[in-house]
Amino acid sequence: MSQTQPDVIRDIMSRDCYRVSPDTSITTLARGLTRHRLPGAPVVDTNDRLVGFISEQDVIGQILDSVYHDGEAPLVEELMRSDVLCVTPGQSIIDLAQQMLGAKPKNYPVVEQEQLVGIVTRRDILTALLETRRR
């Protein structure tokens, strides 16, 4: 690849990504996901360390239940997944594209020294692959 082409995750990741804390309410999370048009969000602690991930799919049932039963929605920590597939900024775009053939997440948190530094999506990878093909 030439130097003008993206070849690692750092080149294509979004650095300013929507994130939530474990004590965020599911209702607040759902509003944030819809406002930002995201399928999920990383969950971080007060030091921005990745502690989990939560998706629209994880919360739809809870929101549905709170609508019909007029109940209080739980907190993110009650529904988040703590076993998160993540990548590093220096990981190859090609390697992640190959990983995506088996793994199904739509978003991958980008972590460096245990801290969330960004997010990369399937769309980011597809765009980078198309750019590489075009050249």
C-alpha positions as CSV (number, residue, x, y, z in Angstrom):
1,M,0.0,0.0,0.0
2,S,1.2,3.5,-0.7
3,Q,1.5,6.0,2.1
4,T,-1.6,7.9,1.0
5,Q,-3.8,4.8,1.5
6,P,-5.1,3.8,4.9
7,D,-3.5,0.6,6.1
8,V,-4.1,0.5,9.8
9,I,-7.1,1.1,12.0
10,R,-5.6,4.4,13.3
11,D,-6.0,5.8,9.8
12,I,-9.8,5.2,9.6
13,M,-11.1,5.1,13.2
14,S,-13.4,7.7,14.7
15,R,-11.7,9.3,17.6
16,D,-14.6,11.2,19.0
17,C,-17.1,8.3,19.6
18,Y,-20.3,8.1,21.6
19,R,-19.7,6.2,24.8
20,V,-21.5,5.6,28.1
21,S,-20.7,4.6,31.6
22,P,-22.1,1.6,33.5
23,D,-24.4,3.8,35.5
24,T,-26.1,5.3,32.5
25,S,-29.8,4.4,32.3
26,I,-31.0,2.3,29.4
27,T,-33.4,5.1,28.4
28,T,-30.5,7.6,28.1
29,L,-28.5,5.1,26.2
30,A,-31.3,4.4,23.7
31,R,-31.8,8.1,23.1
32,G,-28.1,8.5,22.5
33,L,-27.9,5.6,20.1
34,T,-30.9,6.9,18.1
35,R,-29.6,10.5,18.1
36,H,-26.1,9.4,16.9
37,R,-27.6,6.7,14.6
38,L,-25.5,3.9,16.1
39,P,-26.1,0.2,16.6
40,G,-24.2,0.2,19.9
41,A,-21.8,1.9,22.2
42,P,-18.7,1.2,24.2
43,V,-19.0,1.3,28.0
44,V,-16.2,3.0,29.8
45,D,-15.2,3.7,33.4
46,T,-14.3,7.1,34.8
47,N,-10.7,6.7,33.4
48,D,-12.1,5.9,29.9
49,R,-11.1,2.3,30.2
50,L,-13.3,-0.1,28.2
51,V,-15.4,-2.2,30.5
52,G,-18.1,-3.4,28.1
53,F,-20.2,-2.9,25.1
54,I,-24.0,-2.5,24.7
55,S,-26.1,-2.7,21.5
56,E,-29.5,-1.8,20.4
57,Q,-30.3,-5.5,20.4
58,D,-29.3,-5.7,24.1
59,V,-31.8,-2.9,25.1
60,I,-34.9,-3.3,22.8
61,G,-36.6,-5.8,25.1
62,Q,-36.0,-3.7,28.2
63,I,-37.3,-0.5,26.5
64,L,-40.3,-2.5,25.3
65,D,-41.0,-3.8,28.8
66,S,-40.7,-0.3,30.3
67,V,-43.1,1.1,27.7
68,Y,-45.8,-1.5,28.4
69,H,-45.4,-1.8,32.1
70,D,-44.5,1.8,32.8
71,G,-41.5,0.6,34.7
72,E,-38.1,2.0,35.2
73,A,-35.5,0.9,32.7
74,P,-32.3,-0.8,34.2
75,L,-28.8,0.6,34.0
76,V,-26.3,-0.2,31.3
77,E,-24.2,-2.3,33.7
78,E,-27.1,-4.7,34.1
79,L,-27.2,-5.5,30.3
80,M,-23.8,-4.8,28.9
81,R,-21.5,-7.5,27.6
82,S,-18.1,-7.4,29.3
83,D,-16.4,-9.7,26.9
84,V,-15.8,-7.3,24.1
85,L,-14.1,-7.8,20.7
86,C,-11.8,-4.9,20.3
87,V,-8.9,-3.8,18.1
88,T,-5.8,-1.8,18.5
89,P,-4.9,1.4,16.5
90,G,-2.0,-0.4,14.8
91,Q,-3.9,-3.4,13.6
92,S,-4.1,-3.9,9.9
93,I,-7.3,-3.0,8.1
94,I,-7.0,-6.2,6.0
95,D,-6.6,-8.3,9.2
96,L,-9.7,-6.8,10.7
97,A,-11.7,-7.3,7.4
98,Q,-10.7,-11.0,7.5
99,Q,-11.7,-11.2,11.2
100,M,-15.1,-9.6,10.3
101,L,-15.8,-12.6,8.1
102,G,-16.4,-14.7,11.2
103,A,-17.1,-12.2,14.0
104,K,-20.4,-10.3,13.7
105,P,-20.0,-7.0,15.6
106,K,-20.9,-3.9,13.6
107,N,-18.6,-1.7,15.7
108,Y,-15.2,-2.5,17.2
109,P,-13.9,-0.3,20.1
110,V,-10.3,0.7,19.5
111,V,-8.2,0.3,22.6
112,E,-4.7,1.3,23.4
113,Q,-3.1,0.8,26.9
114,E,-6.5,-0.3,28.2
115,Q,-8.2,3.0,27.2
116,L,-10.8,3.6,24.6
117,V,-9.2,5.7,21.8
118,G,-11.9,5.4,19.1
119,I,-14.2,3.1,17.3
120,V,-14.2,1.5,13.8
121,T,-17.2,0.3,12.0
122,R,-17.9,-2.2,9.2
123,R,-18.6,0.7,7.0
124,D,-15.2,2.2,7.8
125,I,-13.5,-1.0,6.8
126,L,-15.6,-1.4,3.6
127,T,-14.8,2.2,2.6
128,A,-11.1,1.6,3.2
129,L,-11.2,-1.6,1.2
130,L,-12.9,0.1,-1.7
131,E,-10.3,2.9,-1.6
132,T,-7.6,0.4,-1.7
133,R,-9.2,-1.4,-4.7
134,R,-9.7,1.9,-6.5
135,R,-6.0,2.6,-6.3
